[in-house]
Amino acid sequence: MSVAPLKKVAVIGSGIMGSAIAYQLQRSGRAQVSVLRPVGRPYPATHCSFGWINSFAKDPQPYYHLSKEGFNAWKRLNEQLNSTLPLKTNGSLLMASKLESAESISNRLQVLREWGTTEFKELSKAELLALDSGLDPSKLDAIQYAVHLLNEGSVDPTTAVHVLLRAAKELGAKVLDAYALRLSLDENNVCNGVFCTRGTGLNDPLTEPSGVDECDTWKETYEAADAVVLAAGLGITELADEAGINLPLKGYTDGEWNRIRGVVAESEPFEKQILPYTVHLMDEPLYFHQFPSGCIKACFDFNGSPVEHMTKTQGMLDTISEYAPQFGELKLRETFIGLRVYPIDGFPVIGEPANTPNLYCAYSNGGITLAPYFAEIATKEILDGTPHDFLSEYRPTRFKGNKRTKK
Ligand SMILES: Cc1cc2nc3c(=O)[nH]c(=O)nc-3n(C[C@H](O)[C@H](O)[C@H](O)COP(=O)(O)OP(=O)(O)OC[C@H]3O[C@@H](n4cnc5c(N)ncnc54)[C@H](O)[C@@H]3O)c2cc1C
């Protein structure tokens, strides 16, 4: 019996999106994956991310359901990896102390009910106080409305990338120190090579400690792959643009970034696990959770942070200590200022750009939530060539201005 040859796939980028896709492809046993990622390029979004797997506020309905699938896919991924991911799946606690915030939660729950969702539990005051939430009951007295969102969770994104890359390598994938400068496309728009240079050689939090493979491997990457996955996060627009493909990001015009920043605080690790849930205090406002490593991560918002938030990160931790006094005084370990991978229309992008038969792209704001699900879909679509109907509105073909015409 003949065995189908392995499909050679180059994955450009090893943030959460690239590393999840690389792992799933390699795990399929039907692909030989090379991850092209530059050592030392700064500020990949994944490393700065808050790491919340969430769906509650996602609109419209298809995007909400897609995000819910993200949560389920994280659980499946963790099973595949023998529960080695730094993942929590206990849900989120959303709380409001002001009447208008309480009303907005209540209205949103009504919408979710209409969309057929049952994965939440409204908590009475007594239930909230009885919950082992890690929060001080006296601080919860003022809470008017609380809901436990059951299908949400959190993951330590940088460690998750390490786990995924290590697992992909153990299965035979290569992780190469290569910065993709240019895609080479032939007259039929088939990508027959990727021109690369090496990274800067600086330490990179996303690659350590899984490491990159040795050698002149950047030369190897120039050889044709059967398929090329663009998972370059903030680097995607430039790379695609140069090849005449339009994959637009918000805040990127003519090579200039109008930066959409997010500010996240991380504490020194606290040895005991206190917080089982991601907590969202609507009226502070403040979001926080504790990673399995013990560190607490916190942020004020998700819609671009004003500059002054950068000076308030210790303040975020002080507020958490007030709500969860068991932590004592939390010490700031790092402030992350990350740029968002924000598609121009705000919605995820997955699939084949128009008229480019062996290219595939995946990028999204909320990419932590979606990466494992996108990795499952990408693997099926790249290896079997059968498009997944559920994702039709998230295809890159919705962007006009693609200079690649069908031959
Ligand atoms: C502050 C902040 C908080 C966030 N919080 C959340 C959250 O709580 N929940 C959530 O779901 N999402 C959150 N997000 C969004 C989420 O972090 C991103 O959507 C996700 O990390 C994007 O992952 P990525 O792999 O696409 O991109 P990145 O993590 O940026 O990775 C891109 C990779 O491509 C590489 N690369 C770039 N150009 C090239 C090139 N030319 N050649 C080779 N490699 C290249 C980079 O070095 C990097 O390795 C947050 C984002 C920020 C900034």
The ligand as a Gaussian input file, in Angstrom:
#p B3LYP/6-31G(d) Opt

LIG

0 1
 C       -2.079000      43.945000      25.655000
 C       -2.815000      42.868000      24.951000
 C       -3.728000      42.081000      25.645000
 C       -4.413000      41.082000      24.974000
 N       -5.278000      40.299000      25.666000
 C       -5.922000      39.292000      25.042000
 C       -6.775000      38.428000      25.777000
 O       -6.927000      38.549000      26.997000
 N       -7.422000      37.436000      25.099000
 C       -7.256000      37.260000      23.750000
 O       -7.885000      36.366000      23.183000
 N       -6.438000      38.057000      23.036000
 C       -5.764000      39.059000      23.652000
 N       -4.924000      39.866000      22.955000
 C       -4.737000      39.609000      21.525000
 C       -3.798000      38.447000      21.313000
 O       -2.710000      38.537000      22.212000
 C       -3.303000      38.439000      19.883000
 O       -4.419000      38.418000      19.016000
 C       -2.462000      37.201000      19.617000
 O       -1.442000      37.053000      20.564000
 C       -1.846000      37.311000      18.230000
 O       -1.020000      36.183000      18.050000
 P       -0.230000      36.005000      16.712000
 O        0.480000      34.722000      16.818000
 O       -1.135000      36.224000      15.554000
 O        0.785000      37.253000      16.683000
 P        2.148000      37.490000      17.494000
 O        2.060000      37.001000      18.872000
 O        2.507000      38.928000      17.287000
 O        3.175000      36.566000      16.749000
 C        3.609000      36.877000      15.445000
 C        4.883000      36.129000      15.203000
 O        5.304000      36.376000      13.861000
 C        6.676000      36.738000      13.849000
 N        6.901000      37.532000      12.656000
 C        6.457000      38.761000      12.341000
 N        6.876000      39.118000      11.114000
 C        7.579000      38.064000      10.649000
 C        8.277000      37.816000       9.424000
 N        8.308000      38.702000       8.426000
 N        8.929000      36.608000       9.292000
 C        8.891000      35.677000      10.269000
 N        8.232000      35.868000      11.425000
 C        7.597000      37.046000      11.610000
 C        6.864000      37.466000      15.177000
 O        8.227000      37.513000      15.548000
 C        6.044000      36.554000      16.085000
 O        6.772000      35.395000      16.415000
 C       -4.195000      40.867000      23.594000
 C       -3.265000      41.644000      22.903000
 C       -2.564000      42.637000      23.567000
 C       -1.546000      43.423000      22.814000

